Amino acid sequence: MAWRFDEHILRGELDNRTRGRVSGLIWLAGAAEPLGLELRGDCAPDLAGCLLTFENPQAQPMTGDLPAAVQRGWVGDITAAQKLKVPDVPIEEFIRRKDAPWHWANAVYLEWFSQANGRVVVQTADFTLTISTPAWTLTDEEYLASREASGQGHTEWMEQMVGPLTGQVEAVEVGELLHERDDEGEEWKRAGGEEDGSLVLDPFDDAEWMPVRAILVREGFTPLASDAVDDAQLRGRLWELIYALAGRRIFLEHTDHLGDRALYQWLEGFLDEDCADCPPEAETNHRVDVSEFSCGTDGGTEMWLRYYANEAERQQWADDFPGDEIPPGEKPPHDRDRFLPEPPRPLPTWTPPDSDEDPLGLEDVDREIRIESLKQEIAETTGDEFSETKSADVPPAAEEAYLEQVRDTERDGWQRPIDQLSAQGAAPLPPSELTDETITAKLWELLHNLAWQGFYVLHTDHFSDRELYTALWEKGLREEAILPGRSRSGGWFHDFIGSGSDEHEALWLRHYADEEARARRARNSPDLELPPPEPPPHRRDWRLPKGPF
């Protein structure tokens, strides 16, 4: 949880002209005395060695609790070169309109870790800034080393106060801070949720912040160190880690400038950064820009402009920052981003003809054209006119999604996943050829390759890694399936306890059914002897590949 009060700041100054030390004063509207800052560490290269002064022309009085008068602690990230998209219309209109105008702007980002108030963040493009000539300079490499040292100092202080937060599994098991969440009243289910029943979480106000590694370890997954992963295991272990992050709704973007080894090493450092520990059911997504463009460093900006910005964004950048040299656009050296897991996206919705967002009903007209085109494709594939009728209350969006599925089924037909993998040069090895050391890496490589075909597995926690790989090899890969590819509207699901057999029902009741489901089953079948509930022997399902739907 971060303390944010930028709208209450009148003015301030930060001084990093002494290496390894940031001091300063911040005046708050409504406070009699300024805050004093005494921080260890250095600013980002754009402010290193400088005196930064800033003013807020629209400060609002601070009426609640005030931060501690003296902010002693450690520098997080302090820069005046963060780039933000700033709306040119009121924020409510910007959120509502897909085509709302905006422009790039420099933003000041002040982050530190206070012994009194924890993480403090000031982030705004509204301040007027003045930056002195630097007394000394800092390279990007020196800055990363400075941040690492600052973070280590904060971690050591936290360990003295509350015990170790990261590292060994044993430390996590005894560290109450990693396990405790205020479940009484579930306060994160607030922020206007009473009217529509929705659950709303503000990660800054409602969640604890802890290292990403600690979140994963608590869930039962301990990432391997990069030096413990050889080249034969690298690809599978990388995807295992990427899907584990996605299982906690942490999604990567802009990775194609890095090879597999370099990305794994980058992620190893990222795992020790703090992240909001949001419950997955809150549907709060964390996006991680691996290019580090969002950090505001010169290297991150150059990387983004070179490999990831489209022509419109490059032109917008040139217009907003005419003094910047724009590097030539290049295709990144690797091709990974299009395979990365994405946050779930809602299915297309039907827009009524009288909607304010579509007053002429043009979206309905376009959809009817697409529906007729789909029917024509199906007829050409099957050699017979598509004459199936639909119920009058089926929305056009649902009909379109259904027809897309029919079209894909008729066009592509039933396929064995192993044949598809073989055709793409990704045929898996027989389980007998895999050692216990490599089986996990090859399993996750296989799960990733299947997910890209639109093939997903369910209920695997009663299997070991070798048992799951063997079950896929012997049966799952050889049964015919409809493989839609990476579809936003669904996929093919192979449920390892979905046959309806007595054996599978017993597994479900023992390992997967919650108390309510077990009670319902007992009511419906009073003569059935339910097996005692047991946690499954493994914890994998929470981080399995899932489709973007």
LUMDRENPA-383792 format. One record per atom (N, C-alpha, C): x, y, z. Coordinates in steps of 0.1 Angstrom, whole numbers, plus 5000, padded with zeros to 4 digits. Layout:
residues N
XYZ
...
This chain:
residues 549
500949885000
500050005000
500950125000
500650224991
501450344990
500650464995
501350555002
500750685006
500950784995
499850844990
499950934979
499251064983
499951174981
499351304985
499751414976
499951384963
500551484954
499651604952
498251584953
497351694951
497351794962
497951754974
498051844985
499351914987
500351894978
501651954978
501552094973
502052184981
502252324976
503452344968
504552304974
505852314968
506852234975
508052214969
509052134976
510352144969
511352074975
512752064969
513351934974
514151874964
514851754967
516351784962
517251744971
518651774968
519451644968
520051604957
520851484955
522251524951
522751644955
524051694951
525151624959
524751544969
525751464977
525451314973
526451244968
526151104964
525651024975
524650934972
524150844982
523150904992
522751034989
521951094999
520951184992
519651184995
518651274990
517951335002
518051465003
517451545014
516451645008
515551695016
514551785010
513551835020
512651915015
511551975022
510351975013
509151935018
507851935011
506852005019
506252115013
505252195020
503852145016
502952115025
501652065022
500652165026
499552185017
498452275020
497752225032
497652315042
496952275054
497852235065
499152215063
500152175073
500952295077
501252305090
501952425095
503452415092
504052295092
505452285089
505652185077
506752205070
507052125059
507551985063
507451885055
508051755057
509551765054
510251695063
511751685060
512051545055
512851545044
513251415038
514751385041
515051265046
516451225048
516451085043
516851065030
516850935024
518150895019
518350755020
519650705014
519350655000
520350674992
520250634978
520450754969
520250734956
520450844946
519150844937
518950964931
517950984921
518250914908
517350904899
517550854885
518550944878
519150894868
520250974861
519851114857
518551144854
518151274850
518151374862
518151324874
518151414886
519351394895
520151284892
521351264900
522251384900
522751424912
523651534913
522951674912
521551674912
520851794910
520051844922
519651964922
518652014931
517352034923
516251964927
514951974921
514052064929
513452164924
512352234931
511152224922
509952224929
508752204922
507652284930
506552324922
505452394927
504152334921
503152334929
501852284924
500852404924
500452454913
499552564912
498152534916
497752414918
496352374922
496352284934
497052324944
497152234956
495752244964
495352124969
494152114977
494552094991
493752155001
494152135015
494051995019
494951955028
495051815033
494351815046
493151745047
492351745059
492451625068
493051515062
493151395070
494451385078
494851265081
496151245088
497351295080
498251345086
499451395079
500551295080
501451285070
502651195071
503551245083
504451155087
505451195097
506151315093
506551405102
507151525099
508551505093
509251395097
510551365091
510451235084
510751225072
510651105064
512051055062
512450965071
513750895070
513550755063
514450725054
514250595048
515150585036
514650525025
515450485013
514750535001
515550574991
515050614978
514550494970
513450504964
512950404955
513250444941
512450524934
512750574921
512350724921
513250804918
512950954918
513451004905
512551054896
512851094883
511851204879
512351294870
511451394864
511251364849
511651244845
511551214831
510651104828
509651074837
508650974834
507751024823
507350944814
506450994803
505050934806
504051024806
502650984809
501751034797
500750954794
499650994785
498751084793
498651214789
497751304797
496551334789
495351314794
494151334786
493951484783
493351514772
493051654768
491651684771
490851594777
489451614781
489351574795
488251604802
488051554815
488151404816
488651364828
489051224830
487851124828
486651174832
485451094830
485151064815
485351174807
485151154792
486251074786
487451084791
488651014786
488350864788
487850824800
487550684803
486450634794
485450714791
484350664784
484550654769
485350744763
485650754749
486850674745
486750594735
487950514730
488850614722
488250714716
489050804707
489350934714
489350934727
489551064734
490951114732
491151244729
492451294726
493351304739
494651284737
495651294747
496951334741
497951364750
499351394746
500351344756
501551324751
502651284760
503051404769
503451384781
503951484790
505051424799
505951504803
506951464813
506251474827
506451374835
505851364848
507051344858
506851404870
507751384881
507251264889
508151174892
507751054900
508751044911
508251064923
509051064935
508550944944
509450844946
509150724954
510150704964
509750684977
510650654987
510050564997
510850495005
510350405016
510650455029
509650505036
509850575049
509650475061
510550495070
510450415083
509150435090
508550555088
507350595095
506050565087
506150585074
504850575066
504950465055
506050385054
506050285044
506350345030
505750295020
505950345006
505250465004
505950564999
505350694995
505550724981
504550774974
504650794959
504050934956
504751014949
504251134943
504351124928
503351124920
503351104906
502351204899
502951304891
502051394885
502751464874
501951514864
502551594853
502051744855
501551774866
500951914869
501952004876
503051954881
503952044888
504852124879
505152244883
506152324876
507552294882
508552254874
509752194879
510952294875
511952294884
513152364881
514352264885
515252244876
516352144879
517652214877
518552204887
519852274887
520752194878
521952254875
522952184868
523552074877
523751954871
524251844880
525651874886
525851844898
527151854905
527951724901
527351614897
527951494893
526951414885
527351314878
526451234869
526451094873
525451024868
525250884872
524850804859
525550694856
525150614845
523950524848
523350464838
522250374840
522650254849
523850204846
524350094854
524550124869
525150244871
525350294885
524050314892
523050364884
521750384890
521050254894
521150154886
520550024890
521249964902
522649984903
523349934915
522950014927
522650144925
522250234936
520850184941
519950154932
518650114936
518649974943
519549884938
519649754945
520149774959
521149864961
521749884974
520649944983
519850044978
518850104986
517750004990
517349924980
516349824983
516849724994
518149684993
518749595003
518749655017
519049785017
518949855030
517549855036
516549885028
515149875032
514749735037
515149635029
514849495033
515449455046
516749495048
517349465061
516749525072
516249655070
515549725081
514149655084
513449615073
512249545075
512349405082
513449335079
513749215086
513949225101
514649335104
514849365118
513549395125
512549455118
511349495124
510249385124
510149315113
509049215112
509449075108
510749055107
511248915103
511448915088
512148815084
512448795069
511148785061
511148855049
510048855040
510248765028
511448745025
511748675012
512848575015
513048495004
514148395005
513648255006
513848195017
513548055019
512148025021
511647915017
510247875019
509947875034
510847835043
510547825057
510247965062
510948065057
510748205062
509348255058
508848215047
507548255043
506548185051
506748055055
505747985062
505548035077
506648095082
506448155096
506248305096
506348365084
506148515083
504648545082
504048585093
502648605093
502248715083
503148805081
502848915072
502448865058
503048755054
502748705041
501448635040
500948585051
499748505051
498448585055
498648695063
497548755069
496948855059
495648855057
494948965050
493748995058
493349115059
492149155067
490849095060
490548975064
489348915058
488048965065
488149035077
486949075084
486249185076
485149155070
484449255062
484949265048
486049205045
486649215032
486649355027
487349445033
487249585030
487549625016
488249545009
488549574995
487249574986
486249504991
484949494983
484149624986
484749734982
484049854985
484049954973
484250074976
484450174965
483250174955
482050184961
480850194952
480350064948
480649954954
480249824950
478849784954
478249874963
476949834968
475849834958
475949924948
474849934938
474749814929
475849774923
475849674913
476449544918
476849534930
477349414935
478749384931
479449474923
480749444918
481749464930
482949394928
484049404938
485049494932
485449594940
486349694936
487549704945
488749694940
489949704949
490849814943
491349894952
492349994949
493649934954
494549894945
495749834950
496649914959
496550054958
497350134966
496750154980
495450144981
494750164994
494350035001
494049934993
493449814999
494349695000
495549694994
496349574993
497649595000
498249485006
499549495011
500549484999
501749545001
502749544991
503849454996
504349364988
505449274992
506149234979
507349174981
508049134969
507249024961
507349034948
506648944939
507048794943
508348774946
508848644949
508048584961
507848674971
507148624983
505648584980
505048654970
503648624967
503648484960
504548454951
504648324944
504948214954
505948234963
506348134972
505148094981
504448194985
503248174994
502248084986
502148094973
501248014965
501747874963
502947844967
503547714965
504547704954
504947814948
505847814936
507047894939
508247824939
509547894942
510347894929
510448004923
511248014910
512747974912
513247904902
514647864903
515547984900
516747994906
517648094903
518148074888
518548184881
518948164867
520148074866
521048074875
522247994874
521947844876
520747814881
520347674883
519547624871
519347704861
518547664849
519547644837
519747524832
520647504821
519847534808
520547534797
519947574784
518847474780
518947344784
517947244780
516547274787
516647334799
515447364807
514947504805
515747594799
515547734800
514147774795
513747724783
512547764777
511347724785
511247604790
510147554798
510147634811
511247654818
511247714831
510847864829
511247924818
510848064816
509348074814
508747984807
507247994805
506547954818
507147864826
506547834839
506547954848
507548034848
507548154856
506648264850
506548274837
505648374831
504148334834
503848204834
502448164837
502148184852
503148164860
502948184875
502648324877
503348414871
503048554873
501648594868
501348534856
499948554851
498848504860
499248394867
498248334877
497948434888
498848524891
498548634901
498248764893
497848754881
497448864873
498548974871
499748924869
500949004866
501348974852
501149064843
501349034829
502449114823
503349054815
504449114809
504149174795
504849274791
504749324778
506149384774
506349394761
507549444755
508849364760
508849244756
509949154759
510849114747
510449154735
511049094723
512449144721
512949244729
514349284727
515249194735
514749094743
515549014751
515448864747
516548794747
516548654745
516048584758
515748454757
515248374768
516048394781
517348374780
518248384791
518248524797
518348624789
518348764794
516948794800
515848744795
514548774801
514448704815
514948584815
514848514828
515648584839
516848634835
517648704844
516948844848
516348904839
515649024842
514449004852
513748894849
512648854858
513148824872
514348764873
514948724886
515048854895
515548964888
515549084896
514249144899
513249134889
511949184891
511249114903
511548994905
510848914916
511048974930
512149054931
512449114944
511849254946
511149294935
510449424936
509149414943
508649514950
507349514956
506249524946
505149454950
503949454941
502749444951
501649504946
500349494954
499849354954
499649294966
499249154968
497649154967
497149164954
495749174952
495149034950
494049004957
493448864955
492948854940
493248744934
492848724920
491448754917
490548734926
489148754924
488748904923
489748994927
489449134926
489649184911
490249094903
490449124888
491249244886
492249264895
493149374893
494449324886
494749384874
495849344866
497049434868
498249374869
499449444869
500149424856
500449534849
501249524837
502649564839
503549484834
504949504837
505649534823
506149654821
506849684809
508349654810
508749544803
510049494805
511049584798
510649664788
511549764782
511949874791
511249884803
511449984813
511250124808
510450134797
510050264792
509350344803
508450274811
507650344821
508550394832
509750344834
510650394845
511250534841
511150574829
511650704825
513050714823
513850604822
515250614819
515450634804
516650694801
516950714787
516950584780
517550484786
517650354779
516250294776
515350304786
514050254784
513250324773
513450454773
512750534763
513250504749
514550494747
515150454735
514750314730
514650224739
514250084736
512850084731
511950154738
510550154734
510350224720
511050334718
510850404705
511450324694
512550254696
513150174686
512350054682
511849974692
511249844689
509749834690
509149924698
507749894702
506750004698
507250134697
506250234693
505850224679
504550244676
504150244662
504350384656
504050404644
504450524637
503650644643
502450624646
501650734652
502250774666
502650674674
503250704687
504650774685
505350734675
506650794673
506450944668
505450964660
505251104655
504651184667
503851124675
503351204687
504451244696
505451144698
506551174706
507451294700
507651284687
508351394680
507751524682
506351524681
505651654682
505751704697
505651614706
505651664720
507051694726
508051624720
509451644724
510351674712
510151794706
510951814694
512451814695
512951824707
514351824709
514951684711
514151584712
514651444713
514951384700
516051314700
516451234688
515751104688
514951084677
514150964676
514950854669
515250734675
516050634669
515250574658
515850514648
515150444637
514350324642
513150304637
512350194641
512850064635
512949964644
513449834640
512549724645
512649614638
511949494643
512749434654
512149404665
512949344677
513549204673
514649174679
515349054675
514648924679
513648924688
512948804692
511448814690
510748704690
509348694687
508648624699
508348694709
507748634721
506448694725
506348824723
505248904729
503848854725
503748804712
502448764708
502048634714
502948564721
502648434728
502348464743
502648584748
502548604762
501048594767
500848544779
499448544784
498948694786
497648714784
497048844784
496048844795
495648964800
494548974810
493248924803
492348864811
491048814805
490348934799
489748914787
488949024781
487548984780
486649084782
485149044781
484849004767
483848924765
483348884752
482649004746
482549014733
481849124726
480449134732
480049254734
478649284739
477849344728
476549324729
475549384719
475249524723
475449614713
475149754715
473749784710
472749814718
471449844713
471449964703
470449954694
470450064683
470350204689
469650214700
469450354705
470450394715
471550324716
472650354725
473250494722
473550574732
474250704730
475550684723
476250574725
477550544719
477450514705
476350464700
476150424686
474750474681
474550604681
473150654678
472650604665
473450584655
472950534642
472850384640
473250314651
473150164650
474150104640
475250174637
476150124627
476849994631
477149984644
477749854649
476849734646
475549754648
474549644645
474649614630
474749714622
474749694607
476049614604
477149654609
478449584607
478349444611
477749424623
477649284628
476849194619
475649244615
474849174606
475549134593
476449224588
477249194576
478249084579
478849084591
479748984595
479048844597
477848854602
477048724605
476748664591
476248744582
475948684568
477248634562
478348704563
479648654558
480048514564
479848504577
480148374584
479248264578
477948294577
477048194571
477548144557
477948244549
478448214536
479648124537
480648154546
481848074547
481447934551
480547914560
480147784565
479547704553
478647774546
478047704534
479047664524
480047744521
481047714511
481947594516
482147584529
482947474535
482247344535
480947354538
480147224540
479447184527
479447284517
478747254505
477247254506
476747314517
475247314519
474947444525
473747494522
473347624527
473147624543
473647724550
473547724564
472147774567
471247684573
469847724575
469447724590
470447704599
470047694613
469547824618
468447814625
467747934630
468147954645
467948084650
468348114664
467048164671
467148154684
466048214692
466048364691
464848424692
464748564690
465448644701
465648584712
466248664723
467748644724
468348574714
469848564714
470448694708
471348764716
471948884711
472748864699
472848954690
473648934678
475148904681
475648964692
477048934695
477248784698
476248724706
476348584709
476248504696
475348544687
475248464674
476448474666
477148584666
478348604658
479448514664
479548504678
480548424684
480348274681
479048234681
478648094678
479048064664
478648144655
478948124641
480448114638
481248194645
482748184644
483248044648
482647994659
483047864663
482647754653
481347764648
480947674638
481847674625
482147794621
483047814609
484347754611
484947774623
486347724626
486247564627
485147514633
485047374634
484947304620
484047364612
483847304598
485047324590
485747434591
486947464583
488147374587
488447374600
489647304604
489447164608
488147124612
487946984615
488546944628
488346814631
488946754643
490446724641
491246744650
492646724649
493246664662
494246584661
494946544672
496046644676
496046694688
497046794692
498446754689
498846624690
500246584688
500546594673
499546584664
499846604650
500146754647
499346834654
499546974652
500947024657
501246974668
502547014674
503746964665
503546834660
504646784651
504746864639
503646904633
503646984621
504347114623
504347164635
504947294638
506347284644
506947154643
508247134649
508347144664
507247114671
507247124685
506746994691
507046884685
506646754690
507346724703
506546684713
507146654726
507946524726
508846514736
509646384737
508846284745
509046154743
508346054752
508746074766
507946054776
508246074790
509445984794
509645864788
510745774791
512045834788
512145934779
513346004776
513746124784
512846154794
513046274802
513446234816
514446294821
514946274835
514046344844
514146314857
513446384867
513846534868
515046564864
515546694864
514846784854
514646724842
514146794831
512646784829
511946704836
510546674833
509646794835
509946874846
509146994848
509247094837
510447124833
510647224822
509947174810
510047054806
509447004794
507947004795
507446984807
505946984809
505447124806
506147224811
505647364809
505847414795
506847364789
507047394774
505847334767
505447214770
504347144763
503047214766
502847254779
501547324782
501447464775
502647524773
502647654766
502247634751
502947534745
502647504731
501247464728
500647384738
499247354737
498347474738
498647564747
497847684749
497747764737
498947774729
498847844717
498047784706
497747654708
496747594699
495347604704
495147664716
493847684721
493447554729
494347484734
494147354741
494547384756
493647374765
493947394779
493547274788
494247264799
493947144808
493347194821
492547114827
491847144839
492147034850
492147064862
492146974873
493346884872
494546934875
495746854874
496446844887
495946894898
496746904911
496846764917
496146664913
496346534918
497446454911
498046514901
499146454894
500446524898
501546444898
502946494898
503246544884
504346614882
504746664869
504846554859
505546444864
505746334855
504346264851
503546254861
502246184859
501346264849
501446404850
500646484841
501246474827
502546484826
503146474813
502846344806
502846234814
502546104809
501146084805
500246144813
498746144809
498546214796
499146324794
499046404782
499646324770
500746264772
501446194761
500646064757
500045994767
499445874764
497945894759
497346004763
495946014759
495546154754
495846254762
495346384759
495846434746
497046404742
497546454729
497046374717
496546254720
496146164709
494646164706
493846224715
492446234712
492146354703
491146334694
490846444685
490146554692
490446674688
489946794694
489746904684
488947004688
488847124679
489847224685
490847264677
491847354682
491747484675
491047584682
490747714676
491947804675
493147764681
494147864682
493847954693
494648064694
494448154705
493248244703
492048194708
490848264705
490348344717
489748454715
489248534726
487948484731
487348394724
485948344727
485948204733
487048144734
487048004740
488247924736
488147794739
489147704736
488747554738
489647464737
489347324739
489847284753
489047234762
489447214775
489447064778
490647014782
490846874785
490746864801
489646814806
489446804820
489846664825
490846654833
491446524838
490546454848
489446514852
488446444860
487046464855
486946484841
485746524836
484946414829
485346284830
484646184823
483246144829
483046184842
481846134848
481946004855
483045934854
483245804860
483245814876
483045704882
483045704897
484445744902
485445704895
486845744899
487045894898
486645954888
486746094886
485946174896
484746124898
483846194908
484546184922
485046074925
485746064938
486946154940
487646164929
488846264929
488346404931
487246444924
486646574925
486246604939
485446504945
484946524959
486146534969
487146454966
488246454976
489146574975
489446614963
490546724962
490046854957
488846864950
488546994943
487247054948
486246974952
484947024956
485047104969
484347224969
484347304982
483247244991
483147305003
482247245013
480747255008
480447365001
479047374996
478747274985
479747244976
479447144966
479347004972
480146974982
480146844989
478746824996
478346935003
477046925010
475846905000
475946974988
474946954978
474946814973
476146754971
476146624966
475646524976
475946544989
475346464999
473846465000
473246584998
471846594998
471146524987
471846534975
471246474963
471446324963
472446274969
472746124969
473046084984
471946064992
472246035006
472845905008
472845814999
473445685000
474945684996
475345784991
476745794986
477645824998
478745745000
479745775010
480845865004
480845995009
481746085004
483146065009
484146065001
485546055006
485846175015
486746165024
487146275032
487846385024
487546505027
488246615019
489746615022
490546635012
492046645013
492546745003
493446825007
494146914997
494846824987
494846864975
495546784965
497046784968
497846684963
499246674967
500146774960
499546844950
500346944943
499547074941
500247184938
499547314936
500047374922
499247344912
499647384899
498547454891
497247414894
496147464886
496047614886
496447684897
496247834897
497147904887
498147834882
499047904873
499147834859
498147744856
498047684843
497747794833
498247774820
497847864809
496347874808
495847994806
494448024804
494248114792
493148104786
492948184774
492548324777
492648414767
492348564770
490848584769
490048504777
488648524776
488048514790
